Amino acid sequence: MYVFVTPALLGALAFVFLPLVLVVWYSLHEWNVLADTFTFVGADNYRRLAEDPDVPAVLGATALFSLGLMVLNLALALLLAVLLNQKLRGTTVFRVLFFSPVVVSLLAWTIVWGFLLQDNGGINGLLGAIGVDGPNWLRSGGIAMAAVVVVQVFKNVGLNMVLFLAALQGVPQELAEAARTDGAGLWTIFRRITLPLISPTILLTSIITVAGSLQVFARISVLTQGGPGTSTTVLVYYLYQQAFQFHSFGYGATLSVLLFVIVLALTVLQWQMRRRWVFHEH
């Protein structure tokens, strides 16, 4: 048994635990690559984090992005899964259509949407054809955040859709038929029978979606560069700016520690709430 466990354990030590320890170690130093200095500063970077006036706005943008992504992604994925679970002709084609963005190159997908969302891009061109003056999607405050969220939803909704579809196909039809015989409507059957039985999948997809939303970088970098202002500057992009644009690697490592703590806390919170969400935990 130990022979089979050892490779996985060594991989976790080398690529998970050791980098975590090194990030914490770097956060206690000020590392200037250009000057080739590596100076121990103790908790100075953490004090800088507590006093940084940009951090509240960055955390707010991160929370807004994560919440918007989770709500839209899960709701749309579940709706699509319910529709595709019906025994209708052509559902296989639509499954492929909705899942195909998942396997498309992330950078290519983002660049194409960047062209479409420009002030003179394809979307405003279509709106102009029907007499509607579209906004500057990527340079207008809250609209820019909404645009980034929608781009991310369309990219990954197919994965959650497939997971929900598999869960729906595992729901015993006998329960729904019995409820229908007793006079229950479609909404009642869905709320009282279907949702509780697919609750483990809902928990899984919510954890995956939230964890992924906190690590978004490419969409922000290509579409908005954190603007306008700091309205779309999420924590990962702010980390990148501090470490690789301003060459403050110690402070960047401190922001990495903050990101790790947030992801860990949210994952633990979601897992602890499983007794309320997950049917088989009752």
C-alpha positions, 0 to 999 in steps of 0.5 A: 500500500505504501508503494502506491501512496508514496508517489502521490505523497511526494508530489503533494510535498513537492508541489503543494506543501513546499511552495506554501512554506516558501510563500510564507517565508518569502512574505517575511522578506523584501525581495528586490530582484533588480537589486539582488537583495533579500532582506528579512523584514518580519511582519512589515509586509503584513502591516503594509497589507493592513494599511494598504488603502487599495486592499478594501476595493480589491477585496470588494471587486473579488467578492463581487466577481466571485458572487456574480460568477457563482450565482450566474454559473450555477443557475444557468448550468442547472437550467441548461441541465434540466432542459437537456435532461428532457427526452427531446430530439437534438439534445446531443447537439446542444450538449456539445454546443454548450460544452465546447467552450470548456475545451477552447483555449482560454487565451483565444476565448478571452481575446475573441471576447475582447474584440467583441466587447470593444466600443466599436466591436461586434456586440455594439455593431449588432446593437447599432444595427437595430438602433441601440447605442451600446456602452463601452463594455470594458471601460464603464465601471460596473458594466466592465465587471458584469462583462468579465463575469459573463465571459467567464460564465460562458467559458465554464458553464458547460462543465457544471452543466455536465455535472448537473446533467449526470446528477439529474439522470441519477434521480429515481424517476419513481419518486417523481411519478409517485409525487405526480400521482399525489398531485404535486406540480413540476415546481414542487417535485423539482424543489422537494425531490430533485434538488435534495437528491442532487445537493451533493453535486450542487455542493461540489460545483459551488466549491469548484466555482468559488475556488476558481473565481478567486484565481481568475487572472487571464480574463482580467489581464486581457479584457480590462487590466483591472480597470476602469480604476480598480473596479475589476482589480481582483486579488490575483491581478493585484498580486500580479501587479505588486510582484511582477509590475512593481517588483515587490515580491515580498508583498506579493507573497503576502497577498498570496498568503491572504488569497490562500487563507480566503480560499481555505476559509471559504472551502471549509465554510462550504464544507461545514454547511454541507449538513444543510445542503446535502441530502444524504448528510441529514 
